[in-house]
Amino acid sequence: MTRETLEQYSLVSLYSALAVLTLAMLGYVIYLARAASTAPARPATTREPVGVGARSGVASDVPASRPPADDAATLRARRAAGPARMLTWLATFLVGLSIVLRGASVHRPPLGNLHEFVAAASFVLLLAFSAWGLRRNVDWLGAFVTAPVLLMLGSATTFWYTEAAQLMPSLRSSWLVIHVSVATISVGVFTLAAMVALAYLLIDRAESRDGDSESGLGRLRRVLPPAAELERLSYGMHVIAFPLWTFTLIAGAIWARQAWASYWNWDPKEVWTFVIWVVYAAYLHARATTGISRQKATYIALAGFACIIINYSIVNMYFVGQHSYSGV
Amino acid sequence: MTGSPTIVQPTLGPVGWLRWAWRNLTSMRTALLLLLLLAVAALPGSIWPQRSINPTRTAEYIDRHPSLGPVLDRLGFFEVYATPWFSAIYLLLLISLIGCVLPRTRIHLRHLRGRPPRVPAHLDRLPAHVEREVDLAPDEALAAVRTALGRRYRVDVRDAQTLAAESGYGKESGNLLFHTALIGVIVGVAIGHVWGWKGDVILPVGQTFSNTAINYDTLSPGPRVDTVALPPFSMTLDRFDAIFEDTVTGDGQFGQPRDFTAYLRTTAKPGAKSEQQVLKVNHPVEMDGAAIFLLGNGYAADVTVKDSRGVEVYSGPTVFLPRDDNYTSPGAIKVPGALPKELGFFGNLLPTGVITAQEGPISIFPDAKDPALALGLYEGELNPGGLSGSVYTLNTTEMTQVNDTNGETLRIWIKPGETVELPGDRGSITFHSIQRWAGLSIRHDPAKDLTLWSSLLALAGLIASLLIKRRRVFARVTAVPGGSRVQLGALAKGDESGLQEHLERLAARVAP
């Protein structure tokens, strides 16, 4: 097959993924809506005191996401989540296929421009979420994952689309695969972590308004795990993503030394990569500092995620620097 | 009210104040604040052009913003990473880092040498707690607990009934390694800044460069670099190959560079044997004491100029600097030796030249497919006041533009191998050939290995500190009829979700 045909197939695959993922998102939203309106309200959890010794933490180890009652209504909710799960797997496969075809089209790792990067990050995010779903029930997170991925892939195919082609000389290095693929994985995990963090803040607000179980937030509380568990989950993901980001930073510096003579040039993209690293480092510090609430720490993590979004949208498109190869 | 006793506040002496400042500076909250400040302070450098990276763009920006530009300049927004405010933040952070690492290392060493803490009286009050009855004698049961804990735990048998165990010292070790290695990174960067140097030079094909300060187009030495004693290597550029995209026709890809290769002949020092080296983007050539990087390329015009007497007054490759992706390259050919007046050509070297209605002469492809020189001519004084300006532009204040025989502005369009007679018997210009040049960056960073290894150690320490779990397990065995009761209790540093399961597994190994 020719380069153009393969590129076309890759794009078709990506568009199909968008369609499938839209359906999956609908399924997850329906699941949330149904489960929230039918599941019995969870008994009000007592707000745990801060001290380590008092934190029993036992009950929340078991995924509390599944409401106990298995009545017909709950079953109806599950009926929406099942197909959504399958569709998400299908979309994951389609995005992966699109990436492989793209790579075959250009005979190189498809990580050379913003379009390819975002497709890869979406794949990581979808795969992580789907694989996680095999081990425990994370249907409640479905809407939080499919929506941002749709947004990412939509942008990748419209604003950031770049025709498949060879790389400019500065990108021809094995460090491209090392540096960019780890950055991709890291961004995927950070996105997942940010979504869980967002869910944490929502549920935390719902829990602080205990007794109000009929508002939207109160209903959501019936479906999502308790705030403390969400917070721990989010932290756990950040703890995975942060070393990956650190590695991205170091690998980027090693590559920069080879390509640009100096391992650090204060290029806009480098500045933002550094800023993101510092903000997430601040999050980890804040979380380890007694006297700083988990909510405040989570806000810092979300600020870090905002920096990631800026890094891949505004910085790529508008700031002049040595990373200006988005191809757009 | 009267008679109320005045409140006497405790006063702090100078030492007290110092201690107070140190405590505050090295506190976690301050570190957090400084981190966030550092993030915010780094941002302007990505928004505004930086003088150290792109002086031309910086100057243009200040020109285009006459009111805002100078204000930002005074505040250091064009040299963010060298400003006092940025330095202040990272120096405070460095002090805070040291102030945090030192006492923690002391405490950690004490922990490593000391015994795990005493067994609490009420194990059932710990975050995780398990009780089992086994049909073993108490001392056997305790031995079983000890075996179950395995090698990961450091076990301290207190007496016949109790033991304390601790694991995960690697968490704190990793944390300390991370922070210490960060200090190493900062020191490495500082050494590289002070004792490192970097120079740029444009080298046309066929020319030789000797590594002395005078030969550089720009040289930025660190404050402690002796520019007289640069390593004495030299190199000749034998050939330069460039490949551009000419098959994919889509937007933003056609004409994109694909591969650049410079073939160098290097000599380590005068008199030494020369070596053939291939220099590519991403593949620097390492010399003794510096590395050579390929950062740019462009075209030079090999021209000869004869003056009114027919004397060859100028000959050789003249470097033009590319302005756009198709290498439309403006430049100047200065002929101070011409008589009766000094001559100055200005214009564009075009690797694939066309003349368009809107833009005049431009290049439409970066490769040298159909080269041309589009020039105009000035005569008069090239360097008024003895100041030699940029070699790429003409200073026309003391010069007048030359017209052609029809009285219109002279425009020269010349292709390789052609000669153009200048009007009014001023002589001639011959364009022999177009040549490529390589933009080389030569850099020496004495501490790059220190920085690299420190950052890798930091990464290793970070992973250890985030993934290793620090746990304490306590056991108490009491005799009951028919065996003994084993009580296990555990606590973790930070809240930890898997603690209870961990303890259950442990208990299962003691009492299957």
Interface residues (C-beta under 8 A of the other chain):
Chain A: V52 G53 R55 S56 G57 V58 S60 D61 T162 E163 A164 A165 Q166 L167 M168 P169 S170 R172 S173 W175 R232 V239 F242 P243 T246 F247 I250 A253 I254 W255 R257 Q258 A259 W260 A261 S262 Y263 W264 N265 W266 D267 P268 V271 W272 F274 V275 V278 V279 A281 A282 L284 H285 A286 A288 T289 G291 I292 I300 C307 V315 F319 V320 G321 G327 V328
Chain B: M28 R29 A31 L32 L35 L36 L38 A39 A42 L43 G45 S46 I47 P49 Q50 S52 I53 N54 R57 V80 Y81 R125 L126 P127 A128 V189 K198 E245 V248 G250 D251 G252 Q253 Q256 P257 R258 D259 F260 K280 V281 N282 H283 P284 A291 F293 L295 S441 I442 R443 D445 K448 T451 L452 S455 L456 A458 L459 L462 I463 L466 L467 L491 A492 G494 D495 E496 S497 G498 L499 Q500 E501
